Amino acid sequence: MSAVLLLVFLANAILKGYRAEEIWKQDLFENMRIGASTEGYDRVGLRCGADKMTVELQTTEDFSGVIYTQGSFHSREPSCFLDPVRGRSFTMNIPLNKCDTERNGEKYSNVVVVQHDDDLVTPGDAAFTLECDFSKPRDRTVTADLNGSKRRSTRSSIALIDADPGSDRSKRAAYVESYSDRVVFEPDAASRKANDEL
């Protein structure tokens, strides 16, 4: 629907003597900001596993857009791309060795985009940097279970970032972390924390 409206707008502007390139640059690049949205979802959960990140997303209303890791929109690889028909609860298992997951020592990170339109990133879409850090924190000790195997200490985090693919991914609008293998991001809690810090 939004693509049709954009085409109608461009056709109308061309009839009035404007070049489409000028309109595109002015109206969409200068005035349109995607931003980091805290609307449309109730909860984003991350569980860091030995070989995958498990992302659980709960939306506020039925969702039929696409959910994907940054860089996998066009390939649509099943473990990196989810195209639900409808629903409010979704799970993605992102392998640590696929889906453009970045590795820095024992730290793994990826960006997941929640896009309401099947084709375009628009205002109201959300993106999250997910991080699983298996390196041993200084104030933690590695423990052994009864079988004698060592359990790795984990730090997990979720950062809300701008969904625009051209934005600076290091700028976080909100952030949560946990010194365990699980962390949950809730937009209402993030908004309250941001307001408290003002």
Disulfide bonds with the S-S distance in Angstrom:
Cys48-Cys132 2.01
Cys80-Cys99 1.92
